């Protein structure tokens, strides 16, 4: 059976990635629905370019209910001037535009989680087409990629910047240094429950320097976490040599965390019910501690069920809101460690 070449993306850009100066435009994805037979999904994009330096590609809104990234990137797109940079900055403040407009993690159009379908498919559903365009048209332009996340409506995090423990020593070093430059209160060497289909995995497979974040959550943004995002993205641009003549700004030294490789850091609920937290984000936890209780809610007079920490460490993630279902992530514990070697 002969192979069939993939068609090019149906997405078109109203910006020219080779043009100097400031451009504000959209990525236009044709989409036919019951509401509009001939229509398009339009995803805002900005390109600021000057000189011949590196290219940074910056994403927010990969999940539509996470807000620090879109706020920071909308601000950056509005204020960044070509005269301040040497290179190119490509900004997509809300990559999963349908989900962002709906305030949901997954797209209301096809029900798909954008961050689980990379590298995408130009013949697939709309979300897969967005992933394909990013993979084949945006990521090849990048020297460094930043993908903003927070906990959305169901998780809350200590505010941290992160990357992964990739095998390529030079790539790992470059990504760790970019995370360090971001300057969040916490920095993480992350492990994923399932990395298949993630933008992270695709970026790192291409050998790019990569920074991601988890900046709070609970379905909102906070003044603290927005400030971290706004300062952090500019710090990364300074570190990359794109934003010129300005030093990286740190308010305090970052504290480094890592997730152990055996997945004991992830605590999933075995029951459903009303969640009673017994520890706060940032608390030091000992194995065997009760980190939460789940109250059965169908009847009165039934004792709550204790959720026990599997390891020592720091509570970095907790479930929100108050009700939880079996299989939901209840908490994540990470270990504070010495800063990675430069």
Residue frames as qw, qx, qy, qz and C-alpha x, y, z in Angstrom:
[[0.000, 0.890, 0.457, 0.000, 0.00, 0.00, 0.00],
 [0.433, 0.428, -0.027, 0.793, 1.52, 3.29, -1.05],
 [0.260, -0.459, -0.448, 0.722, 1.83, 6.12, 1.46],
 [0.115, 0.814, 0.432, 0.370, -0.31, 9.21, 1.14],
 [0.306, 0.165, -0.230, 0.909, 1.20, 12.61, 1.85],
 [0.089, -0.643, -0.594, 0.476, -0.66, 14.65, 4.39],
 [0.227, 0.786, 0.332, 0.470, -2.40, 17.68, 2.91],
 [0.232, 0.240, -0.282, 0.899, -1.27, 21.08, 4.01],
 [0.026, -0.412, -0.664, 0.623, -3.20, 22.73, 6.80],
 [0.077, 0.706, 0.581, 0.397, -6.50, 24.41, 5.96],
 [0.320, -0.828, -0.229, 0.400, -5.57, 27.13, 8.46],
 [0.490, 0.583, 0.092, 0.642, -4.34, 30.39, 6.97],
 [0.428, -0.524, -0.272, 0.684, -2.60, 33.25, 8.72],
 [0.231, 0.925, 0.248, 0.174, -3.33, 36.92, 8.08],
 [0.295, -0.873, 0.321, 0.217, 0.18, 37.78, 9.33],
 [0.751, 0.556, -0.320, 0.155, 3.47, 37.33, 7.48],
 [0.821, -0.531, 0.015, 0.209, 6.03, 35.62, 9.69],
 [0.718, 0.128, 0.111, 0.675, 8.90, 37.06, 7.65],
 [0.108, 0.798, 0.170, 0.567, 7.87, 40.71, 7.97],
 [0.370, -0.021, -0.460, 0.806, 9.56, 43.11, 10.40],
 [0.258, -0.319, 0.018, -0.912, 7.58, 45.36, 12.72],
 [0.326, 0.092, 0.746, -0.573, 4.32, 44.68, 14.55],
 [0.415, -0.088, -0.642, -0.638, 1.47, 42.65, 13.08],
 [0.419, 0.062, 0.695, -0.580, -1.84, 41.81, 14.74],
 [0.516, 0.141, -0.567, -0.626, -3.93, 39.25, 12.90],
 [0.806, -0.122, 0.388, -0.431, -5.61, 35.85, 13.13],
 [0.070, -0.146, 0.956, 0.244, -5.21, 32.23, 12.24],
 [0.641, 0.172, 0.001, -0.748, -8.34, 31.36, 10.25],
 [0.175, -0.056, 0.982, 0.039, -9.66, 27.80, 10.35],
 [0.493, -0.069, -0.445, -0.744, -12.62, 27.09, 8.01],
 [0.087, 0.099, 0.912, -0.388, -15.45, 25.52, 9.99],
 [0.429, -0.218, -0.488, -0.728, -18.97, 24.61, 8.90],
 [0.036, 0.123, 0.839, -0.529, -21.63, 24.21, 11.59],
 [0.021, 0.633, 0.771, 0.060, -25.39, 24.28, 12.05],
 [0.110, -0.809, -0.264, 0.513, -25.11, 27.93, 13.05],
 [0.199, 0.816, -0.286, -0.461, -22.98, 29.01, 10.06],
 [0.933, 0.299, 0.194, 0.046, -22.53, 26.88, 6.96],
 [0.658, 0.494, -0.099, 0.560, -19.56, 28.88, 5.65],
 [0.392, -0.906, 0.076, -0.138, -17.62, 30.20, 8.59],
 [0.624, 0.406, -0.496, 0.447, -14.25, 30.08, 10.35],
 [0.677, -0.657, -0.185, 0.275, -12.68, 29.82, 13.78],
 [0.360, 0.786, -0.175, 0.472, -10.42, 32.85, 14.16],
 [0.777, -0.457, -0.201, 0.384, -7.52, 32.63, 16.61],
 [0.025, 0.991, -0.127, 0.021, -5.76, 35.92, 17.46],
 [0.850, -0.056, 0.050, 0.521, -2.02, 36.06, 16.78],
 [0.024, 0.983, -0.143, -0.114, 0.65, 38.75, 16.96],
 [0.847, 0.141, 0.028, 0.512, 4.13, 38.86, 15.44],
 [0.116, -0.975, 0.156, 0.109, 6.74, 41.39, 16.58],
 [0.885, 0.095, 0.155, 0.428, 10.05, 41.21, 14.72],
 [0.100, 0.969, -0.224, -0.033, 13.24, 43.22, 14.35],
 [0.097, -0.706, 0.699, 0.059, 16.76, 42.32, 13.31],
 [0.705, 0.293, -0.622, -0.174, 18.07, 38.77, 13.06],
 [0.223, -0.399, 0.766, -0.452, 17.92, 37.26, 16.56],
 [0.023, 0.092, 0.993, -0.069, 16.19, 34.14, 17.89],
 [0.480, -0.290, -0.404, -0.723, 12.46, 33.39, 17.67],
 [0.152, 0.043, 0.820, -0.551, 10.24, 32.80, 20.69],
 [0.430, -0.307, -0.617, -0.583, 6.80, 31.24, 20.21],
 [0.110, -0.050, 0.645, -0.755, 4.48, 31.95, 23.15],
 [0.406, -0.337, -0.727, -0.440, 1.18, 30.17, 23.81],
 [0.279, -0.032, 0.605, -0.745, -1.63, 30.80, 26.26],
 [0.685, 0.187, 0.158, -0.687, -5.07, 29.24, 26.43],
 [0.257, 0.197, -0.922, -0.210, -4.02, 25.73, 25.39],
 [0.174, -0.465, -0.856, 0.146, -6.77, 24.93, 27.90],
 [0.022, -0.605, -0.345, -0.717, -9.59, 27.43, 27.83],
 [0.538, -0.781, -0.268, -0.169, -10.12, 27.80, 31.58],
 [0.711, -0.348, -0.072, 0.606, -6.57, 28.91, 32.42],
 [0.159, 0.944, 0.274, 0.088, -6.11, 32.67, 32.44],
 [0.424, -0.749, 0.190, 0.473, -2.68, 33.91, 33.51],
 [0.530, -0.024, 0.567, 0.630, -1.14, 33.11, 30.12],
 [0.253, 0.696, 0.531, 0.412, -3.77, 34.91, 28.04],
 [0.203, -0.959, -0.149, 0.133, -3.58, 37.98, 30.31],
 [0.499, -0.598, 0.337, 0.530, 0.23, 38.15, 30.17],
 [0.482, 0.103, 0.620, 0.610, 0.38, 37.53, 26.41],
 [0.171, 0.840, 0.460, 0.231, -2.35, 40.02, 25.53],
 [0.285, -0.918, 0.038, 0.272, -0.40, 42.60, 27.53],
 [0.536, -0.369, 0.495, 0.576, 2.87, 41.65, 25.83],
 [0.441, 0.437, 0.619, 0.481, 1.33, 41.78, 22.33],
 [0.037, 0.938, 0.333, 0.089, -0.07, 45.23, 23.05],
 [0.297, -0.932, 0.129, 0.162, 3.08, 46.77, 24.52],
 [0.720, -0.269, 0.415, 0.487, 6.15, 45.07, 22.99],
 [0.345, 0.875, -0.116, -0.319, 7.89, 47.33, 20.48],
 [0.893, 0.384, -0.046, 0.230, 10.19, 46.13, 17.67],
 [0.244, 0.802, -0.362, 0.409, 12.86, 48.61, 18.74],
 [0.556, -0.617, 0.457, -0.319, 13.17, 46.76, 22.07],
 [0.904, -0.087, 0.417, -0.026, 13.98, 43.38, 20.52],
 [0.179, 0.579, -0.704, -0.370, 16.48, 41.61, 18.33],
 [0.097, 0.019, 0.993, 0.067, 14.69, 38.66, 16.79],
 [0.454, -0.217, -0.498, -0.707, 11.06, 37.62, 16.57],
 [0.229, 0.055, 0.782, -0.577, 8.24, 37.00, 19.03],
 [0.408, -0.204, -0.670, -0.585, 5.15, 35.06, 17.90],
 [0.214, -0.016, 0.645, -0.733, 2.29, 35.38, 20.37],
 [0.454, -0.299, -0.690, -0.478, -0.88, 33.25, 20.45],
 [0.246, -0.332, 0.491, -0.767, -2.71, 34.36, 23.62],
 [0.694, 0.030, 0.511, -0.507, -5.56, 31.80, 23.40],
 [0.044, 0.289, -0.859, -0.421, -4.54, 28.86, 21.23],
 [0.012, -0.353, -0.932, -0.082, -7.68, 26.82, 21.87],
 [0.146, -0.111, -0.049, -0.982, -9.95, 29.72, 20.97],
 [0.571, -0.369, -0.518, -0.518, -13.29, 27.85, 21.15],
 [0.646, -0.373, -0.598, 0.295, -12.44, 26.50, 24.62],
 [0.277, -0.054, -0.265, 0.922, -11.17, 29.91, 25.76],
 [0.293, -0.250, -0.213, -0.898, -14.41, 31.62, 24.71],
 [0.706, -0.385, -0.494, -0.331, -16.42, 28.95, 26.55],
 [0.325, -0.652, 0.506, -0.462, -14.19, 28.95, 29.65],
 [0.968, -0.120, 0.137, -0.172, -13.69, 25.18, 29.37],
 [0.516, -0.502, 0.635, 0.279, -10.71, 22.85, 29.35],
 [0.446, 0.124, 0.787, 0.408, -11.78, 21.10, 26.15],
 [0.111, 0.037, -0.390, -0.914, -13.24, 22.51, 22.96],
 [0.512, 0.304, 0.530, -0.603, -17.04, 22.87, 22.99],
 [0.553, 0.472, -0.374, -0.575, -16.99, 22.20, 19.23],
 [0.733, 0.236, -0.619, -0.153, -15.59, 18.67, 19.27],
 [0.827, -0.534, 0.025, -0.177, -15.05, 17.90, 22.97],
 [0.871, 0.205, -0.215, 0.392, -11.31, 17.39, 22.42],
 [0.519, -0.785, 0.104, 0.323, -8.45, 18.36, 24.73],
 [0.489, 0.838, -0.240, 0.035, -5.95, 20.24, 22.52],
 [0.104, -0.729, 0.662, -0.143, -3.06, 19.25, 24.77],
 [0.666, -0.157, 0.725, -0.078, -3.66, 15.54, 24.10],
 [0.782, 0.525, 0.330, -0.060, -3.82, 15.48, 20.27],
 [0.141, 0.838, -0.461, -0.255, -0.38, 16.70, 19.18],
 [0.244, -0.236, 0.301, 0.891, 1.17, 16.50, 16.64],
 [0.441, 0.489, 0.180, -0.730, -2.35, 16.82, 15.21],
 [0.447, 0.249, 0.802, 0.309, -4.01, 15.88, 11.95],
 [0.110, 0.216, -0.223, -0.944, -4.86, 18.25, 9.06],
 [0.407, -0.174, -0.692, -0.570, -7.78, 15.96, 8.15],
 [0.274, -0.280, -0.844, 0.367, -9.06, 15.59, 11.71],
 [0.177, -0.831, -0.526, 0.047, -11.48, 17.51, 13.88],
 [0.127, 0.931, -0.015, 0.343, -10.96, 21.25, 14.42],
 [0.556, -0.778, 0.292, 0.020, -8.82, 20.75, 17.53],
 [0.834, -0.083, 0.396, 0.374, -6.53, 18.30, 15.71],
 [0.528, 0.698, 0.202, 0.439, -6.20, 20.78, 12.85],
 [0.177, -0.955, 0.162, -0.172, -5.05, 23.48, 15.30],
 [0.733, -0.517, 0.403, 0.182, -2.44, 21.09, 16.73],
 [0.790, 0.289, 0.357, 0.406, -1.25, 20.18, 13.23],
 [0.297, 0.888, 0.047, 0.349, -0.83, 23.84, 12.25],
 [0.421, -0.855, 0.299, -0.043, 1.20, 24.53, 15.39],
 [0.825, -0.260, 0.438, 0.247, 3.39, 21.47, 14.77],
 [0.709, 0.318, 0.420, 0.469, 4.09, 22.05, 11.09],
 [0.291, 0.777, 0.207, 0.518, 3.99, 25.85, 10.78],
 [0.278, -0.912, 0.109, -0.282, 4.79, 27.51, 14.14],
 [0.801, -0.534, 0.230, 0.146, 7.15, 25.19, 16.02],
 [0.810, 0.244, 0.151, 0.512, 9.70, 24.96, 13.17],
 [0.204, 0.828, -0.009, 0.522, 10.15, 28.74, 13.47],
 [0.554, -0.810, 0.050, -0.186, 10.93, 28.58, 17.20],
 [0.418, 0.449, -0.656, 0.439, 14.19, 28.58, 19.10],
 [0.019, -0.026, -0.771, 0.636, 12.34, 28.71, 22.42],
 [0.417, -0.436, -0.599, -0.526, 8.71, 27.88, 23.27],
 [0.110, -0.028, 0.644, -0.757, 6.69, 28.98, 26.31],
 [0.429, -0.365, -0.690, -0.455, 3.31, 27.33, 26.95],
 [0.216, -0.277, 0.463, -0.814, 1.39, 28.86, 29.86],
 [0.548, -0.355, -0.726, -0.218, -0.82, 26.68, 32.06],
 [0.279, -0.321, 0.561, -0.710, -2.56, 26.82, 35.42],
 [0.192, 0.032, 0.952, -0.235, -4.97, 24.44, 37.12],
 [0.298, -0.270, -0.632, -0.663, -8.16, 25.47, 35.37],
 [0.581, -0.432, -0.059, -0.687, -11.46, 24.84, 37.11],
 [0.921, -0.261, -0.250, -0.145, -10.50, 21.56, 38.81],
 [0.808, -0.130, -0.243, 0.522, -6.97, 22.05, 40.19],
 [0.105, -0.981, 0.117, -0.114, -4.97, 24.66, 42.07],
 [0.843, 0.188, -0.199, 0.463, -1.16, 24.84, 42.08],
 [0.451, -0.671, 0.094, 0.581, 1.71, 26.47, 43.83],
 [0.482, 0.858, -0.050, -0.167, 2.85, 28.96, 41.16],
 [0.595, -0.439, 0.540, 0.402, 5.76, 27.40, 39.30],
 [0.537, 0.658, -0.400, -0.345, 7.57, 27.36, 35.97],
 [0.799, -0.194, 0.569, -0.015, 8.68, 23.97, 34.71],
 [0.520, 0.517, -0.582, -0.352, 10.31, 21.79, 32.12],
 [0.982, -0.087, 0.036, -0.162, 10.95, 18.06, 31.77],
 [0.512, -0.573, 0.606, 0.205, 13.96, 15.79, 32.28],
 [0.797, 0.566, -0.105, -0.184, 14.74, 15.19, 28.60],
 [0.932, -0.096, 0.160, 0.310, 17.54, 12.88, 27.49],
 [0.564, 0.602, 0.000, 0.565, 19.46, 15.45, 25.42],
 [0.558, -0.423, -0.316, 0.640, 21.90, 17.05, 27.88],
 [0.196, 0.039, 0.130, 0.971, 22.23, 20.35, 26.02],
 [0.310, -0.486, -0.495, -0.650, 18.49, 20.70, 25.52],
 [0.592, -0.590, -0.529, 0.145, 17.85, 19.88, 29.19],
 [0.454, -0.277, -0.181, 0.827, 20.42, 22.48, 30.28],
 [0.022, 0.209, 0.280, 0.937, 18.93, 25.16, 28.01],
 [0.438, -0.563, -0.540, -0.446, 15.39, 24.50, 29.24],
 [0.597, -0.534, -0.458, 0.385, 16.40, 24.48, 32.91],
 [0.338, -0.147, -0.055, 0.928, 18.22, 27.79, 32.46],
 [0.170, -0.363, -0.398, -0.825, 15.14, 29.28, 30.77],
 [0.561, -0.609, -0.551, -0.107, 12.96, 28.09, 33.67],
 [0.546, -0.380, -0.308, 0.680, 15.45, 29.59, 36.09],
 [0.150, 0.074, 0.148, 0.975, 15.32, 32.89, 34.20],
 [0.291, -0.583, -0.592, -0.475, 11.49, 32.89, 34.23],
 [0.084, 0.265, -0.473, 0.836, 11.85, 33.58, 37.95],
 [0.642, -0.484, -0.386, -0.452, 8.69, 32.02, 39.39],
 [0.498, -0.641, 0.428, -0.397, 8.63, 31.48, 43.18],
 [0.759, -0.190, 0.622, -0.017, 8.95, 27.75, 42.49],
 [0.449, 0.536, -0.582, -0.414, 10.56, 25.84, 39.60],
 [0.837, -0.069, 0.478, -0.258, 9.75, 22.23, 38.76],
 [0.134, 0.298, -0.872, -0.365, 11.28, 19.29, 36.89],
 [0.720, 0.064, 0.197, -0.663, 7.92, 17.80, 35.93],
 [0.089, -0.017, 0.976, 0.196, 6.72, 14.28, 35.26],
 [0.550, 0.031, -0.194, -0.812, 3.41, 13.59, 33.53],
 [0.695, 0.027, 0.635, -0.336, 0.83, 10.92, 34.22],
 [0.697, 0.390, 0.558, 0.224, 0.56, 10.58, 30.43],
 [0.130, -0.609, 0.246, 0.743, 2.70, 12.69, 28.08],
 [0.360, 0.237, 0.764, 0.480, 1.30, 11.23, 24.85],
 [0.151, 0.723, 0.570, 0.360, -0.22, 13.90, 22.62],
 [0.284, -0.835, -0.208, 0.423, 1.02, 16.88, 24.63],
 [0.352, 0.918, -0.097, 0.156, 2.41, 20.04, 23.08],
 [0.436, -0.763, 0.476, 0.031, 5.29, 19.65, 25.55],
 [0.795, -0.096, 0.568, 0.187, 6.23, 16.27, 24.09],
 [0.659, 0.658, 0.276, 0.238, 6.12, 17.52, 20.51],
 [0.062, 0.968, -0.217, 0.108, 8.20, 20.63, 21.27],
 [0.515, -0.644, 0.563, 0.059, 10.83, 18.60, 23.12],
 [0.833, 0.163, 0.492, 0.191, 10.94, 15.94, 20.38],
 [0.523, 0.809, 0.099, 0.248, 11.85, 18.75, 17.98],
 [0.699, 0.020, -0.197, 0.688, 14.81, 19.68, 20.20],
 [0.000, -0.746, -0.090, -0.659, 13.45, 23.08, 21.23],
 [0.146, 0.057, -0.595, 0.789, 14.07, 24.88, 24.50],
 [0.415, -0.512, -0.612, -0.437, 10.80, 24.59, 26.41],
 [0.017, -0.033, 0.585, -0.810, 9.20, 26.30, 29.40],
 [0.384, -0.530, -0.630, -0.419, 5.74, 25.62, 30.76],
 [0.119, -0.287, 0.467, -0.828, 3.98, 26.81, 33.91],
 [0.384, -0.558, -0.731, -0.084, 1.33, 25.94, 36.45],
 [0.099, 0.210, -0.234, 0.944, 0.32, 29.31, 37.91],
 [0.381, 0.059, 0.452, -0.804, -2.51, 28.80, 40.37],
 [0.156, -0.199, -0.893, -0.374, -5.88, 27.75, 39.03],
 [0.100, 0.432, 0.733, -0.515, -9.35, 27.23, 40.55],
 [0.288, 0.666, 0.636, 0.262, -10.88, 28.66, 37.38],
 [0.013, -0.992, -0.121, 0.025, -9.58, 32.19, 37.90],
 [0.600, 0.408, -0.236, 0.646, -6.45, 34.34, 38.01],
 [0.503, -0.763, -0.249, 0.320, -4.93, 36.21, 40.94],
 [0.107, 0.977, -0.184, 0.004, -2.95, 39.43, 41.07],
 [0.514, -0.607, 0.583, 0.166, 0.09, 37.46, 42.30],
 [0.717, 0.084, 0.643, 0.255, -0.02, 34.85, 39.54],
 [0.497, 0.831, 0.219, 0.119, -0.68, 37.40, 36.79],
 [0.093, -0.931, 0.344, 0.076, 2.36, 39.40, 37.95],
 [0.630, -0.352, 0.656, 0.220, 4.46, 36.21, 37.88],
 [0.694, 0.445, 0.524, 0.213, 3.32, 35.49, 34.31],
 [0.311, 0.947, 0.053, 0.063, 3.88, 39.04, 33.03],
 [0.239, -0.833, 0.488, 0.098, 7.33, 39.30, 34.59],
 [0.725, -0.201, 0.641, 0.152, 8.28, 35.72, 33.71],
 [0.728, 0.554, 0.363, 0.180, 7.60, 35.92, 29.97],
 [0.231, 0.949, -0.183, 0.108, 9.68, 39.08, 29.66],
 [0.491, -0.659, 0.566, 0.064, 12.44, 37.44, 31.71],
 [0.806, 0.106, 0.550, 0.194, 12.52, 34.53, 29.27],
 [0.553, 0.798, 0.144, 0.192, 12.76, 36.93, 26.32],
 [0.104, -0.915, 0.388, -0.043, 15.66, 38.70, 28.05],
 [0.687, -0.385, 0.609, 0.094, 17.35, 35.39, 28.78],
 [0.783, 0.371, 0.460, 0.194, 16.99, 34.33, 25.14],
 [0.374, -0.254, 0.294, 0.842, 18.66, 37.53, 23.97],
 [0.167, 0.593, 0.636, 0.464, 15.50, 38.78, 22.24],
 [0.209, -0.943, -0.233, -0.114, 14.51, 41.55, 24.64],
 [0.637, 0.380, -0.216, 0.635, 17.59, 43.72, 24.63],
 [0.185, 0.449, -0.275, 0.830, 19.43, 45.86, 27.17],
 [0.591, -0.516, 0.118, -0.609, 17.31, 44.82, 30.14],
 [0.053, 0.310, -0.913, 0.260, 18.44, 42.42, 32.89],
 [0.530, -0.332, -0.763, -0.165, 16.41, 39.46, 34.07],
 [0.318, -0.499, 0.258, -0.764, 14.31, 40.61, 37.05],
 [0.553, -0.216, -0.794, 0.131, 14.08, 38.35, 40.12],
 [0.432, -0.703, 0.020, -0.564, 12.05, 39.29, 43.18],
 [0.613, -0.533, 0.548, -0.199, 13.42, 36.35, 45.19],
 [0.049, 0.370, -0.898, -0.232, 15.37, 33.17, 44.40],
 [0.797, -0.003, -0.335, -0.503, 13.27, 30.38, 42.94],
 [0.522, -0.341, 0.742, -0.246, 12.95, 27.13, 44.94],
 [0.428, 0.302, -0.742, -0.419, 13.40, 23.92, 42.92],
 [0.742, -0.050, 0.514, -0.428, 11.08, 20.93, 43.05],
 [0.282, 0.263, -0.831, -0.400, 10.99, 17.57, 41.32],
 [0.854, -0.060, 0.089, -0.509, 8.43, 14.80, 40.95],
 [0.455, -0.360, 0.814, 0.047, 9.73, 11.29, 41.74],
 [0.305, 0.274, -0.716, -0.565, 9.71, 8.82, 38.83],
 [0.043, -0.117, -0.990, 0.063, 7.51, 6.18, 40.49],
 [0.305, -0.440, -0.482, -0.693, 4.27, 8.26, 40.31],
 [0.400, -0.455, -0.696, 0.386, 3.81, 8.15, 44.10],
 [0.082, -0.129, -0.128, 0.980, 3.59, 11.94, 43.88],
 [0.404, -0.177, -0.409, -0.799, 0.15, 11.66, 42.22],
 [0.161, 0.147, 0.839, -0.498, -2.71, 11.01, 44.63],
 [0.345, -0.173, -0.578, -0.719, -5.98, 10.00, 42.95],
 [0.553, -0.162, 0.384, -0.721, -9.33, 9.79, 44.74],
 [0.046, -0.011, -0.997, -0.068, -10.64, 6.28, 45.39],
 [0.047, 0.569, 0.784, -0.244, -14.12, 7.53, 46.28],
 [0.027, 0.523, 0.312, 0.792, -16.56, 10.26, 45.41],
 [0.388, -0.704, -0.549, 0.228, -18.03, 12.77, 47.80],
 [0.069, -0.981, -0.017, -0.182, -17.37, 16.09, 49.51],
 [0.725, 0.251, -0.309, 0.562, -13.68, 16.89, 49.76],
 [0.448, -0.894, -0.017, 0.014, -12.31, 18.28, 53.03],
 [0.557, 0.599, -0.394, 0.418, -8.72, 19.53, 52.61],
 [0.751, -0.634, -0.098, 0.156, -6.43, 18.84, 55.57],
 [0.593, -0.323, 0.193, 0.712, -3.34, 20.58, 54.19],
 [0.266, 0.899, 0.057, -0.344, -2.61, 23.79, 52.31],
 [0.741, 0.600, -0.050, 0.297, -0.52, 24.34, 49.19],
 [0.226, 0.744, -0.433, 0.455, 3.11, 24.71, 50.22],
 [0.715, -0.557, 0.314, -0.282, 2.73, 22.63, 53.39],
 [0.171, 0.455, -0.873, 0.034, 5.41, 20.09, 54.21],
 [0.889, -0.098, -0.071, -0.443, 3.84, 16.64, 54.20],
 [0.227, -0.421, 0.874, -0.083, 4.99, 13.36, 55.73],
 [0.468, 0.001, -0.815, -0.342, 4.13, 9.93, 54.35],
 [0.300, -0.339, -0.857, 0.244, 1.10, 8.71, 56.25],
 [0.095, 0.228, 0.284, -0.927, -0.33, 12.19, 56.91],
 [0.301, 0.649, 0.697, -0.056, -4.01, 12.75, 56.20],
 [0.192, -0.075, 0.269, 0.941, -3.99, 15.27, 53.34],
 [0.437, -0.086, -0.225, -0.866, -7.76, 15.27, 52.77],
 [0.321, 0.166, 0.874, -0.324, -10.97, 13.53, 53.76],
 [0.287, -0.109, -0.611, -0.730, -13.84, 12.52, 51.52],
 [0.386, 0.111, 0.617, -0.677, -17.29, 12.70, 53.07],
 [0.048, 0.319, 0.885, 0.335, -19.92, 10.39, 51.55],
 [0.194, 0.061, 0.083, -0.976, -22.91, 12.62, 50.76],
 [0.434, -0.215, -0.699, -0.526, -25.75, 10.19, 50.04],
 [0.655, -0.563, -0.501, -0.064, -26.53, 9.56, 53.73],
 [0.216, -0.778, 0.364, -0.464, -25.83, 11.13, 57.10],
 [0.808, -0.467, 0.308, -0.186, -24.06, 9.24, 59.86],
 [0.937, 0.230, 0.000, 0.264, -21.24, 7.83, 57.66],
 [0.522, -0.681, 0.194, 0.475, -17.64, 8.55, 58.69],
 [0.416, 0.837, -0.281, -0.217, -15.37, 10.36, 56.19],
 [0.955, 0.110, 0.073, 0.267, -12.66, 8.44, 54.38],
 [0.344, -0.801, 0.283, 0.400, -9.06, 9.54, 54.96],
 [0.742, 0.644, -0.088, 0.168, -6.74, 10.23, 52.00],
 [0.724, -0.587, 0.194, 0.306, -3.19, 9.38, 53.05],
 [0.225, 0.856, -0.426, -0.189, 0.05, 10.87, 51.71],
 [0.982, 0.157, -0.041, 0.094, 2.17, 8.26, 49.93],
 [0.709, 0.239, -0.142, 0.648, 5.46, 10.15, 50.37],
 [0.350, -0.651, -0.166, 0.653, 7.26, 13.00, 52.11],
 [0.377, 0.290, 0.367, 0.800, 7.36, 16.34, 50.32],
 [0.095, 0.279, 0.157, -0.943, 5.55, 19.60, 49.64],
 [0.401, 0.588, 0.691, -0.123, 1.91, 19.83, 48.61],
 [0.145, -0.236, 0.372, 0.886, 2.04, 21.47, 45.17],
 [0.336, -0.128, -0.569, -0.739, -1.41, 20.65, 43.74],
 [0.246, 0.197, 0.801, -0.508, -4.88, 20.21, 45.19],
 [0.052, 0.450, 0.803, 0.388, -8.30, 19.44, 43.77],
 [0.251, 0.315, 0.287, -0.869, -11.01, 22.08, 43.40],
 [0.369, -0.530, 0.125, -0.753, -13.98, 22.53, 43.73],
 [0.472, -0.388, 0.594, -0.523, -15.54, 20.83, 46.77],
 [0.918, 0.083, 0.282, -0.267, -17.01, 17.70, 45.17],
 [0.018, 0.560, -0.786, -0.262, -14.69, 14.99, 43.87],
 [0.925, 0.173, -0.068, -0.332, -15.17, 11.79, 41.87],
 [0.834, -0.272, 0.439, 0.193, -13.26, 8.52, 41.97],
 [0.750, 0.327, 0.305, 0.488, -10.21, 8.76, 39.72],
 [0.130, 0.958, 0.017, 0.253, -9.88, 12.55, 40.00],
 [0.550, 0.270, -0.403, 0.680, -6.46, 13.92, 40.94],
 [0.503, -0.787, -0.355, 0.042, -6.80, 14.84, 44.60],
 [0.313, -0.901, 0.246, 0.173, -3.27, 16.11, 45.27],
 [0.795, 0.445, -0.235, 0.340, 0.31, 16.11, 44.01],
 [0.587, -0.766, 0.172, 0.200, 3.33, 16.09, 46.31],
 [0.664, 0.642, -0.238, 0.301, 6.78, 17.11, 45.06],
 [0.786, -0.404, -0.108, 0.455, 10.23, 17.05, 46.63],
 [0.047, 0.982, -0.178, -0.045, 12.30, 20.17, 47.18],
 [0.899, 0.025, 0.094, 0.426, 15.83, 19.67, 45.86],
 [0.365, -0.546, 0.218, 0.722, 19.05, 21.56, 45.30],
 [0.456, 0.734, -0.107, -0.492, 19.05, 23.69, 42.13],
 [0.916, 0.299, 0.203, 0.172, 19.92, 21.65, 39.02],
 [0.568, -0.357, 0.298, 0.680, 23.50, 22.02, 37.82],
 [0.314, 0.804, -0.074, -0.500, 24.08, 24.80, 35.37]]
